[in-house]
Amino acid sequence: MGAGEGIPSDDPDQAAGAEDPHLWTDPLAVKAVVDALALDLKRQFGVDLSARAADLDARLTALDAEIRMRVETLPPQRRRLVTGHESLGYFAQRYGFRLVGAVIPSLTTEAESSASSLEALKRLIRQNQVSVVFTELGTPPRTVEALARETGVRAVSLGTHSLPADGSYFSFERTLAGTILDALK
């Protein structure tokens, strides 16, 4: 990644279907999984879930439209993300965000940041006028605190890997989008 560049939308690691397992951050990717699963269950086991899948499809499409409307209230120049690890590729691609970088430049939180990758991230934060670093489960708190202090940004926690108390994917996705949008306003 060159200086001043974020992760481009055509980056193979961030493309839908790539190694990035975080497809649940995109309701339309989830919809595609629902459709494929319903079709496969019918073909493999004779279980017809087409009516339930159609209902869920409609709800996922409505959720996507709701989030899209909320995102449109945020100016494009504020749609820049620095995350704990590379977890929002699907979300960013779906809703027009630019991925600037990650504290742990990996798809897994089991990796570690190096001093050179953190220095490069600091430069990217400044060059791209990023105002928030989004942390997640597994992001080292001390590293994020130092990064935020040294760059003058806020650290905001995201729950990207667990469902809310009500167990609803819809609540999860609304909370994820709401937290990101509120922090970037």
ZAPALUM-924826 format. One line per field, with one value per residue (C-alpha): x, y, z; chain. Coordinates in steps of 0.2 Angstrom, whole numbers, plus 5000, padded with zeros to 4 digits. Last residue first. Layout:
N
east	X	...
north	Y	...
up	Z	...
unit	A	...
% end
This chain:
185
east	4899	4912	4908	4889	4891	4902	4892	4875	4882	4887	4872	4860	4870	4869	4851	4847	4857	4846	4852	4843	4859	4869	4877	4896	4911	4910	4906	4915	4925	4929	4946	4947	4960	4975	4988	5000	4985	4975	4990	4995	4977	4976	4992	4988	4971	4977	4964	4957	4939	4937	4944	4938	4951	4942	4946	4955	4962	4968	4986	4986	4979	4990	5005	5000	4997	5014	5022	5011	5017	5035	5033	5025	5007	5003	4992	4980	4967	4964	4961	4978	4985	4983	4980	4971	4972	4963	4948	4937	4918	4906	4892	4894	4913	4916	4904	4912	4929	4925	4936	4954	4960	4957	4950	4954	4939	4936	4919	4921	4926	4910	4899	4888	4869	4871	4876	4859	4850	4862	4859	4840	4842	4852	4840	4826	4835	4839	4820	4815	4828	4822	4804	4810	4821	4805	4795	4809	4813	4808	4818	4820	4837	4850	4841	4830	4844	4855	4842	4839	4858	4861	4847	4853	4871	4866	4856	4871	4881	4866	4867	4885	4894	4891	4904	4918	4928	4940	4949	4940	4921	4917	4933	4943	4958	4957	4960	4947	4939	4956	4964	4969	4982	4991	5008	5008	5000
north	5064	5049	5042	5042	5034	5019	5016	5017	5005	4992	4994	4992	4977	4969	4973	4965	4950	4948	4939	4951	4953	4959	4946	4944	4947	4965	4974	4990	5001	5019	5026	5045	5053	5065	5055	5051	5049	5038	5027	5026	5021	5009	5000	4999	4992	4978	4974	4957	4961	4977	4994	5008	5022	5039	5056	5051	5066	5054	5060	5060	5043	5036	5043	5035	5018	5018	5021	5006	4995	5000	4996	4979	4975	4957	4943	4933	4947	4939	4946	4955	4973	4973	4992	4993	5004	5017	5007	5019	5018	5017	5007	4989	4990	4996	4984	4969	4975	4978	4966	4970	4972	4985	4997	5013	5018	5033	5039	5057	5063	5054	5066	5056	5057	5044	5032	5033	5030	5015	5008	5008	5001	4987	4983	4983	4971	4960	4960	4955	4941	4935	4933	4925	4913	4909	4905	4896	4884	4868	4854	4840	4835	4840	4850	4859	4862	4868	4881	4887	4888	4898	4910	4913	4915	4928	4937	4937	4946	4958	4962	4966	4965	4946	4944	4944	4929	4939	4926	4932	4930	4948	4958	4965	4953	4955	4974	4981	4993	5000	4999	5016	5026	5041	5032	5017	5000
up	5060	5059	5077	5074	5057	5063	5079	5069	5055	5068	5079	5064	5058	5076	5078	5061	5066	5081	5097	5108	5119	5103	5092	5092	5081	5075	5091	5087	5100	5096	5098	5095	5084	5089	5080	5094	5107	5096	5091	5109	5115	5100	5105	5123	5119	5108	5095	5099	5100	5090	5088	5076	5075	5072	5065	5048	5039	5025	5026	5045	5047	5033	5041	5058	5048	5041	5059	5065	5051	5054	5073	5069	5072	5077	5070	5080	5077	5060	5043	5044	5045	5064	5068	5051	5036	5025	5020	5010	5013	4999	5007	5000	4998	5016	5024	5014	5018	5037	5046	5041	5059	5073	5060	5051	5040	5029	5025	5030	5012	5006	5017	5029	5026	5012	5026	5034	5018	5014	5031	5028	5010	5017	5030	5018	5007	5022	5026	5009	5008	5025	5018	5002	5012	5023	5007	4998	5013	5004	5012	4998	5006	4994	4981	4993	5006	4992	4986	5003	5007	4991	4994	5012	5007	4994	5007	5019	5005	5004	5022	5022	5039	5039	5025	5037	5031	5020	5010	4994	4991	4991	4987	5002	5000	4981	4982	4969	4982	4985	5003	5007	4999	5006	5005	4995	5000
unit	A	A	A	A	A	A	A	A	A	A	A	A	A	A	A	A	A	A	A	A	A	A	A	A	A	A	A	A	A	A	A	A	A	A	A	A	A	A	A	A	A	A	A	A	A	A	A	A	A	A	A	A	A	A	A	A	A	A	A	A	A	A	A	A	A	A	A	A	A	A	A	A	A	A	A	A	A	A	A	A	A	A	A	A	A	A	A	A	A	A	A	A	A	A	A	A	A	A	A	A	A	A	A	A	A	A	A	A	A	A	A	A	A	A	A	A	A	A	A	A	A	A	A	A	A	A	A	A	A	A	A	A	A	A	A	A	A	A	A	A	A	A	A	A	A	A	A	A	A	A	A	A	A	A	A	A	A	A	A	A	A	A	A	A	A	A	A	A	A	A	A	A	A	A	A	A	A	A	A	A	A	A	A	A	A
% end
